Amino acid sequence: MRIYLADDAAIDRVLERKKRHEYGGEEVDLREMLKSILRWANEFVPSEAGSILLDDPVLDENRRKPGRLYFMACFGKGSSRLAGTCTPSDAGIAGRCYRTGKAYMCSNALSEDSSQCGRAGTGVRYRTKSLICVPIQIKGVTIGVLELINRKGDIDYDRRDLTLLKIFAGYTSTLIQNSLDAKRFSELSIRDNLTGLYNDRYFFERLSKEIRYASSRNRDLSLIFLDLDRFKEVNDAHGHLAGSQLLREVGNIFKSFTESNLVPVRYGGDEFSVIMPGTDAESAGVFAEKIRKAIESHVFLARDVPGQTGPLKIKNLITASIGVASLKNNVGKRHKKLKDKREALIKAADTAMYTSKLKGKNRVTMA
């Protein structure tokens, strides 16, 4: 039996779920384990086809409208084309199982449910005689389904088959939870606790990696350094709790602007940075100006702050001095060693940032 899997990007999206408890545990190869679970399910309940479908935790997190179910692992006719594709989360028996969180068995191709059996919404033609589908849940929340189609040896699935499939769905839930735990535990070591951005430790590792990659392929790489103007005044006037909340809000501004390939970092104190792989100086400058304007126009501490009697609503005070440097413009080929390239790029961006400070603050300076 050949099992087809979704690509790494699709698997990674499954692990973007937010969990609210302590994390730990060893990393698990999710791809191989999904494949193994589907193989075990088929050994105990032999079927012509089967799938593990998982939802998109970003697009369908609140269940406000129908989302999508992704074929993470599947076997049977048409599976090579199915792996990694999606179907509406309200389509067919799988969709019903997902939306209600209840297991379902479909038998007799002439029944009223026959049109909903099988791989609905996928474009893959499949004659379905019977189907069994169970929800995959984490802490009572349905995140996907495990389905088998067309029981071998028997016309229909029975209660014993349903019980077995529920067991394998439970294994899948545990597997995904363990993967979430391992991923979150790893993330904690490279994230800033206050803002949720990457920390300075990760900054140096990632910058070295991106410089190496860019240099080997003759690509550009830009670096932004940003320092908040007049931040100390907030700390002095309203205390460190207010200052910490303000930094969180700056972190949220970065998150709202940065694209998936950009790396926002809290470099230290009220200083931030953005690593921009594959980005030239001109494009980085445009991006930096957007960040500057967003910070300038933002009303900080508009909600209650611990230790204060009410919202502070700080406006027209906090701005940003920004410096921008790029690998091709400011480092070039004069540095051969990776460490020298990295230090030269950091120095160029940092110097440009201080130039913005000296020229009156609240501006972007190109190195």
Backbone torsions as a table, in degrees:
resi	resn	phi	psi	omega
1	MET	NA	126.5	179.1
2	ARG	-100.3	129.3	-179.7
3	ILE	-111.1	131.9	-179.9
4	TYR	-103.3	141.7	-176.1
5	LEU	-119.7	151.4	171.5
6	ALA	-68.3	163.4	-179.1
7	ASP	-76.8	173.6	-175.4
8	ASP	-60.7	-36.9	-178.3
9	ALA	-62.0	-41.6	179.4
10	ALA	-66.7	-41.2	178.2
11	ILE	-61.7	-42.6	-178.4
12	ASP	-61.8	-35.4	-179.6
13	ARG	-63.1	-33.8	178.3
14	VAL	-61.1	-31.5	-176.1
15	LEU	-88.9	13.9	178.4
16	GLU	-91.5	14.2	-178.8
17	ARG	-73.5	145.4	179.8
18	LYS	-95.0	125.2	178.9
19	LYS	-118.0	146.7	-175.4
20	ARG	-114.9	63.9	173.6
21	HIS	-157.9	178.5	-178.6
22	GLU	-72.8	147.0	-175.3
23	TYR	-118.4	152.6	175.8
24	GLY	-179.5	-179.0	177.5
25	GLY	114.1	167.0	-176.6
26	GLU	-90.7	150.8	-178.9
27	GLU	-70.0	143.2	-178.0
28	VAL	-120.9	142.9	175.3
29	ASP	-81.4	94.7	-173.7
30	LEU	-61.8	-39.2	-178.4
31	ARG	-60.1	-50.7	-177.5
32	GLU	-66.6	-35.8	-179.1
33	MET	-71.7	-36.8	175.1
34	LEU	-61.6	-41.6	178.5
35	LYS	-62.5	-43.0	-178.5
36	SER	-65.8	-42.6	-179.3
37	ILE	-62.6	-42.3	179.3
38	LEU	-65.6	-37.5	178.1
39	ARG	-66.2	-43.5	179.1
40	TRP	-63.7	-42.8	179.5
41	ALA	-58.7	-40.6	-179.1
42	ASN	-71.5	-30.5	178.1
43	GLU	-68.5	-39.3	-179.7
44	PHE	-81.4	-32.4	178.7
45	VAL	-128.4	78.4	-174.5
46	PRO	-56.2	128.3	-175.8
47	SER	-143.0	161.5	179.6
48	GLU	-75.4	-28.8	-177.7
49	ALA	-154.7	160.5	178.6
50	GLY	-167.1	161.0	-176.9
51	SER	-151.2	151.2	163.4
52	ILE	-111.8	117.8	-179.9
53	LEU	-113.5	134.6	179.7
54	LEU	-127.3	149.6	-176.3
55	ASP	-82.6	175.6	175.8
56	ASP	-97.0	107.6	-174.0
57	PRO	-68.1	-17.8	179.7
58	VAL	-83.9	-48.8	-174.5
59	LEU	-79.5	-24.7	-172.9
60	ASP	-124.1	25.2	-173.4
61	GLU	-61.3	-38.3	-174.8
62	ASN	-97.4	0.5	178.8
63	ARG	56.6	28.4	-178.2
64	ARG	-76.4	-25.4	178.3
65	LYS	-151.5	159.7	-178.8
66	PRO	-56.0	133.4	178.1
67	GLY	-107.8	-137.9	-178.1
68	ARG	-136.2	147.3	172.7
69	LEU	-110.5	131.2	-177.0
70	TYR	-103.9	135.5	176.1
71	PHE	-77.4	99.6	-178.0
72	MET	-83.4	-34.8	176.9
73	ALA	-150.0	138.5	-178.4
74	CYS	-158.7	156.9	174.5
75	PHE	-140.9	164.4	-179.2
76	GLY	105.1	-177.4	-176.3
77	LYS	-55.8	130.2	176.9
78	GLY	78.3	3.9	-174.3
79	SER	-67.7	-28.2	179.5
80	SER	-63.4	-28.6	178.8
81	ARG	-90.1	-18.9	-176.5
82	LEU	-81.8	-37.6	-172.8
83	ALA	-54.4	122.3	179.3
84	GLY	91.1	-11.5	178.3
85	THR	-84.5	176.2	-177.4
86	CYS	-134.4	163.3	176.2
87	THR	-136.8	149.5	178.0
88	PRO	-55.5	139.5	-175.6
89	SER	-74.6	-1.4	174.9
90	ASP	-113.2	16.0	-177.2
91	ALA	-98.0	133.6	171.2
92	GLY	68.3	-170.6	-179.5
93	ILE	-66.4	-38.9	178.5
94	ALA	-60.1	-42.4	177.9
95	GLY	-64.0	-41.2	178.2
96	ARG	-62.5	-44.0	178.9
97	CYS	-60.4	-43.1	-179.4
98	TYR	-66.1	-46.4	-175.6
99	ARG	-70.9	-33.2	-177.8
100	THR	-94.9	-21.1	-176.5
101	GLY	74.1	19.1	-178.4
102	LYS	-117.0	142.5	177.3
103	ALA	-68.4	156.2	-176.7
104	TYR	-149.7	140.6	173.2
105	MET	-121.2	135.7	179.7
106	CYS	-122.0	126.9	179.4
107	SER	-136.9	163.9	178.1
108	ASN	66.7	102.1	-175.4
109	ALA	-59.7	-15.9	-179.2
110	LEU	-94.6	3.1	-177.4
111	SER	-75.1	170.6	-177.9
112	GLU	-66.0	-20.9	-178.7
113	ASP	-91.4	-3.5	-172.0
114	SER	-61.2	-32.7	-179.0
115	SER	-69.0	-17.4	-179.5
116	GLN	-99.2	-8.5	-178.8
117	CYS	-71.3	161.3	174.3
118	GLY	82.0	-155.8	-170.5
119	ARG	-93.7	67.7	-174.8
120	ALA	-63.1	142.0	174.5
121	GLY	77.6	8.3	-175.7
122	THR	-103.8	-16.4	-177.1
123	GLY	84.2	-0.6	178.9
124	VAL	-93.3	119.1	-179.6
125	ARG	-75.2	125.8	-177.5
126	TYR	-149.2	122.8	178.5
127	ARG	-80.7	116.1	-175.0
128	THR	-108.1	121.8	175.3
129	LYS	-95.7	-34.7	179.9
130	SER	-156.4	155.8	-177.6
131	LEU	-151.2	145.4	175.5
132	ILE	-132.7	135.5	-171.8
133	CYS	-143.6	130.3	179.1
134	VAL	-128.9	148.3	-179.7
135	PRO	-76.6	148.7	171.0
136	ILE	-105.4	121.9	-172.7
137	GLN	-128.7	147.6	171.8
138	ILE	-124.8	118.8	-179.2
139	LYS	51.5	42.4	175.6
140	GLY	82.6	-2.1	179.4
141	VAL	-103.3	124.8	-179.5
142	THR	-75.3	126.2	-179.6
143	ILE	-116.3	-3.8	-179.3
144	GLY	174.7	-169.6	-179.9
145	VAL	-143.0	155.4	172.3
146	LEU	-117.7	122.9	-176.0
147	GLU	-130.5	147.6	172.3
148	LEU	-126.4	146.6	-175.5
149	ILE	-127.1	133.2	174.6
150	ASN	62.8	90.3	179.7
151	ARG	-62.5	129.4	176.4
152	LYS	-81.1	140.6	177.2
153	GLY	86.9	-32.7	178.2
154	ASP	-126.8	156.7	179.5
155	ILE	-72.4	-42.8	-174.1
156	ASP	-121.5	159.3	169.8
157	TYR	-80.2	156.5	178.7
158	ASP	-126.9	-176.7	-176.3
159	ARG	-63.8	-33.0	177.3
160	ARG	-63.4	-42.6	177.8
161	ASP	-61.1	-40.6	-179.5
162	LEU	-63.1	-43.3	179.0
163	THR	-61.7	-43.8	179.8
164	LEU	-64.0	-42.3	-178.2
165	LEU	-66.8	-34.1	175.4
166	LYS	-62.4	-36.6	177.9
167	ILE	-63.3	-44.3	-179.5
168	PHE	-69.9	-31.5	174.2
169	ALA	-65.1	-36.1	176.5
170	GLY	-65.4	-39.2	174.9
171	TYR	-60.3	-42.6	-179.5
172	THR	-62.2	-42.1	178.6
173	SER	-60.4	-45.4	-179.9
174	THR	-63.1	-42.0	178.9
175	LEU	-59.2	-48.9	-178.6
176	ILE	-65.6	-39.1	178.4
177	GLN	-62.0	-43.2	178.4
178	ASN	-62.4	-39.0	178.3
179	SER	-66.8	-38.7	175.9
180	LEU	-62.1	-43.4	-179.8
181	ASP	-61.0	-46.5	-178.9
182	ALA	-64.4	-41.8	-179.7
183	LYS	-64.6	-44.3	-178.7
184	ARG	-66.5	-40.4	178.6
185	PHE	-60.3	-41.4	177.8
186	SER	-66.2	-40.6	-179.6
187	GLU	-62.3	-35.9	-176.9
188	LEU	-60.3	-30.4	-177.2
189	SER	-77.1	-14.7	-177.6
190	ILE	-119.1	6.4	-179.1
191	ARG	-108.8	146.1	172.8
192	ASP	-77.6	126.4	-174.7
193	ASN	-63.6	-30.8	-174.6
194	LEU	-79.3	-49.8	-172.7
195	THR	-99.7	-19.7	-175.4
196	GLY	82.3	-2.9	175.1
197	LEU	-77.5	171.2	175.1
198	TYR	-66.6	154.1	-178.9
199	ASN	-98.0	176.0	-175.2
200	ASP	-66.5	-30.9	177.3
201	ARG	-60.5	-46.8	179.2
202	TYR	-67.9	-33.6	-178.6
203	PHE	-52.8	-50.8	-176.3
204	PHE	-67.4	-39.5	179.2
205	GLU	-65.5	-45.9	-176.7
206	ARG	-70.2	-39.9	180.0
207	LEU	-62.3	-41.8	177.4
208	SER	-61.0	-43.5	-180.0
209	LYS	-62.5	-44.5	-177.7
210	GLU	-70.3	-35.2	177.1
211	ILE	-65.9	-42.3	178.4
212	ARG	-60.6	-45.2	-179.2
213	TYR	-64.8	-46.7	-178.4
214	ALA	-63.6	-40.9	-178.3
215	SER	-66.5	-38.1	-177.9
216	SER	-70.7	-20.9	-177.7
217	ARG	-117.8	12.0	179.2
218	ASN	54.8	42.7	177.7
219	ARG	-106.2	162.5	179.5
220	ASP	-92.9	166.7	179.6
221	LEU	-155.2	130.0	179.9
222	SER	-114.8	156.5	-179.3
223	LEU	-135.6	131.0	177.7
224	ILE	-111.7	133.0	169.8
225	PHE	-115.9	136.6	-177.1
226	LEU	-135.8	133.9	176.0
227	ASP	-126.1	131.7	-179.8
228	LEU	-72.1	137.5	176.3
229	ASP	-89.6	135.5	173.2
230	ARG	65.2	22.2	178.1
231	PHE	-64.2	-37.4	-178.4
232	LYS	-59.5	-30.7	179.9
233	GLU	-63.9	-36.8	178.0
234	VAL	-67.5	-45.3	178.4
235	ASN	-60.2	-44.9	-177.2
236	ASP	-67.7	-38.9	-175.2
237	ALA	-83.7	-33.7	-170.9
238	HIS	-123.0	-4.0	177.2
239	GLY	95.0	167.4	-174.3
240	HIS	-72.8	-25.4	176.8
241	LEU	-64.8	-40.5	176.9
242	ALA	-66.5	-40.7	178.2
243	GLY	-62.3	-40.3	179.4
244	SER	-64.9	-42.1	178.3
245	GLN	-63.4	-37.9	178.2
246	LEU	-62.3	-41.4	178.6
247	LEU	-64.7	-36.9	176.0
248	ARG	-60.6	-41.2	-179.3
249	GLU	-67.6	-35.1	174.1
250	VAL	-63.8	-41.7	176.7
251	GLY	-58.7	-39.3	178.7
252	ASN	-66.7	-34.3	176.2
253	ILE	-62.6	-44.6	177.5
254	PHE	-60.0	-44.5	-178.9
255	LYS	-62.2	-35.9	-177.7
256	SER	-73.9	-21.8	-176.7
257	PHE	-99.9	-34.8	-171.6
258	THR	-70.1	140.2	176.1
259	GLU	-87.4	171.4	-171.6
260	SER	-61.6	-29.0	-176.8
261	ASN	-89.4	-2.9	-179.6
262	LEU	-93.7	152.8	-174.2
263	VAL	-123.0	97.1	179.1
264	PRO	-82.6	137.8	-172.8
265	VAL	-134.0	138.2	164.3
266	ARG	-90.3	106.9	-172.1
267	TYR	-75.1	-30.2	179.2
268	GLY	154.9	140.1	-179.9
269	GLY	58.3	-123.4	177.8
270	ASP	-106.9	29.1	179.9
271	GLU	-111.3	133.9	-177.2
272	PHE	-127.5	163.5	179.0
273	SER	-146.2	156.9	173.8
274	VAL	-135.2	122.3	172.6
275	ILE	-88.7	129.6	-174.0
276	MET	-123.7	84.3	179.9
277	PRO	-61.8	139.9	175.7
278	GLY	68.0	17.8	-176.0
279	THR	-115.8	129.6	178.5
280	ASP	-82.3	172.5	-174.4
281	ALA	-62.5	-41.0	-177.4
282	GLU	-62.0	-47.0	179.4
283	SER	-65.6	-38.2	177.7
284	ALA	-64.0	-37.1	178.0
285	GLY	-64.1	-40.2	177.3
286	VAL	-62.6	-43.9	178.8
287	PHE	-63.7	-43.3	179.9
288	ALA	-60.8	-37.8	178.9
289	GLU	-66.2	-36.2	176.6
290	LYS	-63.7	-42.6	178.0
291	ILE	-62.8	-44.4	-179.1
292	ARG	-59.2	-46.9	-178.8
293	LYS	-65.1	-38.2	-179.2
294	ALA	-64.2	-42.0	179.0
295	ILE	-69.0	-41.5	-179.5
296	GLU	-60.7	-39.1	-174.8
297	SER	-90.5	-9.7	-175.2
298	HIS	-73.4	139.1	173.3
299	VAL	-93.5	107.2	-176.1
300	PHE	-83.0	149.1	175.4
301	LEU	56.2	46.8	179.4
302	ALA	-78.9	-10.0	176.2
303	ARG	-110.7	170.7	-179.0
304	ASP	-57.4	140.2	179.7
305	VAL	-116.6	133.7	177.7
306	PRO	-53.3	132.2	179.2
307	GLY	89.0	-4.8	179.5
308	GLN	-112.9	157.5	-178.7
309	THR	-78.7	-15.0	-179.5
310	GLY	-178.2	-174.6	178.6
311	PRO	-59.5	143.7	179.6
312	LEU	-92.3	-28.3	177.1
313	LYS	47.5	62.4	-178.5
314	ILE	-82.4	118.4	-179.5
315	LYS	-136.1	150.5	178.7
316	ASN	60.8	30.7	176.3
317	LEU	-125.1	-56.5	-176.7
318	ILE	-82.1	121.7	174.6
319	THR	-131.7	-173.9	-176.5
320	ALA	-136.4	136.2	170.6
321	SER	-101.4	125.1	-170.0
322	ILE	-126.9	140.1	173.8
323	GLY	-121.7	142.3	-178.0
324	VAL	-128.3	132.0	176.4
325	ALA	-137.2	156.8	178.4
326	SER	-134.8	157.4	-177.0
327	LEU	-62.7	-47.1	-176.6
328	LYS	-73.4	-37.1	-177.6
329	ASN	-78.6	-36.6	-168.0
330	ASN	-117.9	-5.8	176.8
331	VAL	-119.9	-49.0	176.8
332	GLY	62.5	-146.8	-175.7
333	LYS	-107.6	7.4	-177.2
334	ARG	-74.2	-19.3	177.0
335	HIS	-105.2	128.0	-177.3
336	LYS	-97.4	-38.6	-176.4
337	LYS	-80.8	144.7	-179.0
338	LEU	-59.0	-44.5	-178.7
339	LYS	-61.4	-40.3	179.9
340	ASP	-66.2	-39.6	177.7
341	LYS	-62.9	-44.3	-179.5
342	ARG	-62.0	-47.5	-178.3
343	GLU	-65.5	-35.9	-180.0
344	ALA	-67.5	-40.1	179.8
345	LEU	-67.2	-43.9	178.3
346	ILE	-61.5	-45.1	-179.0
347	LYS	-62.5	-40.3	-179.1
348	ALA	-64.7	-44.8	180.0
349	ALA	-68.4	-41.1	-179.4
350	ASP	-65.1	-42.4	178.5
351	THR	-64.3	-40.8	177.8
352	ALA	-62.9	-37.7	178.5
353	MET	-63.2	-44.0	179.9
354	TYR	-69.6	-27.0	173.3
355	THR	-63.8	-40.3	176.0
356	SER	-60.3	-39.5	177.7
357	LYS	-61.7	-48.0	-175.2
358	LEU	-67.4	-28.4	-177.2
359	LYS	-87.8	7.0	175.5
360	GLY	120.7	2.0	177.2
361	LYS	69.9	174.5	177.0
362	ASN	52.4	53.0	179.1
363	ARG	-156.2	166.8	176.9
364	VAL	-110.6	130.9	177.4
365	THR	-119.9	129.6	177.1
366	MET	-88.5	132.2	-179.8
367	ALA	-65.0	NA	NA
